[in-house]
């Protein structure tokens, strides 16, 4: 945007400038014991011939925990029904 339009949008609070920083994590740095450069991606051709067995693959951790599932909430009518039930149980 031209500087004049950008200043006008900032004045109206319709524009917010944000700076972003990107970080790429690729594993341990080269030279670390046990580090090997990643090999080429497996394709259907080597998988048929069995040459994929010689390619270096990244180790997979089967014991690691995944992301926690997003928890849901009770339906509002179910909450009301539970409250009414509790009231009637207290009344006998």
C-alpha positions in Angstrom: 0.0 0.0 0.0 1.1 3.5 -0.6 2.3 5.3 2.6 -0.6 7.8 2.5 -3.3 5.0 2.4 -1.5 3.0 5.0 -1.4 6.0 7.4 -5.1 6.6 6.8 -5.9 3.0 7.6 -3.7 3.1 10.7 -5.5 6.3 11.9 -8.9 4.5 11.5 -7.5 1.5 13.3 -8.3 -0.7 10.3 -4.7 -1.8 9.8 -2.4 -3.5 12.2 1.2 -4.1 11.2 2.6 -7.3 12.6 6.1 -8.6 12.2 6.4 -12.4 11.9 9.4 -14.6 12.7 9.7 -18.0 11.2 11.8 -20.8 12.8 12.3 -24.1 11.2 13.2 -27.0 13.4 14.9 -29.8 11.5 16.3 -31.9 14.3 19.7 -32.0 15.8 22.5 -29.9 14.2 24.9 -31.6 11.9 27.9 -33.2 13.7 25.7 -34.4 16.6 26.4 -38.1 17.3 23.8 -40.2 15.5 22.9 -37.5 13.0 22.6 -38.4 9.4 21.3 -36.3 6.5 17.8 -37.2 5.5 17.6 -39.4 2.5 15.3 -39.0 -0.5 11.6 -39.5 0.0 10.5 -43.0 -0.8 8.7 -43.4 -4.1 6.7 -46.3 -5.4 9.6 -47.5 -7.6 12.1 -48.3 -4.9 9.4 -49.8 -2.7 8.8 -52.5 -5.2 12.5 -53.4 -5.6 13.2 -53.3 -1.9 15.9 -50.6 -2.2 14.1 -48.5 0.4 15.8 -50.7 3.1 19.1 -49.0 2.4 17.7 -45.4 2.7 18.2 -43.6 6.0 14.9 -42.9 7.7 14.2 -40.6 10.6 13.5 -42.7 13.8 9.9 -42.6 15.0 9.0 -42.4 18.6 6.0 -44.6 19.2 6.0 -43.8 23.0 5.5 -40.0 22.5 2.1 -38.5 23.4 0.1 -36.8 20.8 -1.8 -33.5 21.1 -4.5 -33.6 23.8 -8.0 -33.8 22.2 -10.1 -30.7 22.2 -12.6 -31.2 25.0 -16.2 -30.5 24.3 -19.0 -28.9 26.5 -22.3 -30.1 27.7 -25.4 -29.1 25.7 -27.3 -26.2 27.5 -30.5 -28.3 27.6 -28.6 -31.2 29.3 -27.3 -28.7 31.9 -30.9 -27.5 32.6 -32.2 -31.0 32.8 -29.4 -32.0 35.3 -30.2 -29.0 37.4 -33.9 -29.7 37.5 -33.2 -33.4 38.3 -31.0 -32.3 41.2 -33.7 -29.9 42.5 -36.3 -32.7 42.5 -34.0 -35.2 44.1 -33.3 -32.7 46.9 -37.1 -32.2 47.4 -37.6 -35.9 47.7 
